[in-house]
């Protein structure tokens, strides 16, 4: 996800924060400062950081359960609406996804119960009024907010955990694709409701406008749509390998070619990215259209392509499965990757455009005709 920054790593999982989460902290501290000065700002910031520590623990509940089923989690991202653990893949077995979806709320419930027990043992009041930002009972506030988050997160609105539970239950009878569409539609419908609440459309019912609810609605709406699209893509590409998706008629450039020669190659065909190879045919980098334009502006057409390429560049093998290939292409940030066989020979070019075209064809072939 763009605008995300790594702040740590636990096991095989990166912990990242989104820029909007940092803005939330600043906004929350500023509001508290305006209301009660530096002391309240520090307490409010400490509360928010402690709360999101609970969110990280919640996400690691998902991560550890997923690991039991052999599903890796490359990263977890902290967003204003909570955390997002990015699973390497959705488990094929709906029961496994059900357990993974429930593992996070189980951690949140354990935190709330643990704090409840500790506070009862110390005789601390447990009034919900402790949610007031001006109160000094940070543990009480964390307990109550965890309860609220647990209830909210279990709403059957995709992509929240309740929506994932709903999808897993539906998938047991309807299949993953249809279950995802239904869960995503419910999630987007819920997002529209939250957005209208946030904008004040329900003020006559005593539900005051809330900017934070509006922000949650935006994330939920696009998150549901993005998840549905990702599942459709994965299902459409099931069984494919790179050898079935790659371009085999392509042109490579030698490292000593000039940028003018690269311009000529660009203009004489539809190819936009060029693998750059040495005298032995080994891939040294990728020359993208952006590389070429930047090189022309900075060095001129007489400079060599070796000075303008992106390197190092990840290559993929012809037998790599669709999902792994798509993930590598996305992580590279490049529009194309070279395909290299076991002997180190450049045999193809994997491009996002070619993948998209192939998936469109496959979807059209499996879509039943209307009569």
Secondary structure, 3 states (H helix, E strand, C coil): CCCEEEEEEECCEEEEEEHHHHHHHHHHHHHHHHHHHHHHHHHHHHHHHHHHHHHHHHHHHHHHHHHHCCCCEEEEEEECCEEEEEECCCCCCHHHHHHHHHHHHHHHHHHHHHHHHHHHHCCCCCCHHHHCCCCCCHHHHHHHHHHHHHHHHCCCCCCCHHHHHHHHHHHHHHCHHHHHHHHHHHHHHHHHHHHHHHHCCCHHHCCCCCHHHHHHHHHHHHHHHHHHHHHHHHHHCCCCEHHHHCECCCCCEECCCEHHHHHHHHHCCCCCCEEEECCCCCEEEEECHHHHHHHHHHHCCCCEHHHCCECCCCCECCCCEHHHHHHHHHHHCCCEEEEECCCCCEEEEEEHHHHHHHHHHHHHHHCCCCC
